[in-house]
Amino acid sequence: MSETTTEAAAAEAPAETTAPAQETDWKAEARKWEERAKANKAASDRLAEIEEASKSEAQKLAERAEAAEKALAETRAEALRLSVIAKHAIPEDFQEFVSGSTEDELVAKAEKVKKLIEAQAAATPTRHAVVLGEGTTPSDLALNGDGIESALKNALGI
């Protein structure tokens, strides 16, 4: 039996204990990759300088022309927008709501804003000022008295 217990104990014990794996030094790896990134950035900047210097005069002029055309298009679009705003008499406080890329879009929004402004003006009650004549007090202007009539006569010189 002693042989079987020895064999059983040997079967239960691990065959070989492996040495612990060496852990990675993450700080050292990060520093290494950071230095590589800095070197790549410097090389990229230098390449951009070389490419810019090697551009022909025609390429530089073409880029300037493209930028000028873009600025011209933006200026024309803003001029069109301001023209539509002026035609529809949109107040300055509401001009930001008139936007679009085509004249039809601008006109449609300007008309919509104009209708909203007119609707707001119609809904707001108007107040009339009462001008008192000389020697007239507010108590003289009672609706059921002669105070209004006398105030009007005094004001009109009748």
Residue pairs with C-beta under 8 A, 6 or more apart in sequence:
77 101
80 103
80 106
81 98
81 99
81 100
81 106
84 98
84 103
84 106
84 107
84 110
85 95
85 98
85 110
87 110
88 98
88 107
88 110
88 111
88 113
88 114
89 114
90 98
90 110
90 113
90 114
90 117
91 117
94 113
94 117
97 109
97 113
98 106
98 109
98 110
98 113
99 105
99 106
99 109
100 106
100 108
100 109
130 141
131 155
132 138
132 141
132 151
133 151
133 154
133 155
134 154
135 154
136 147
136 150
136 151
136 154
139 147
140 147
140 150
140 151
141 147
141 148
141 151
142 148
152 158
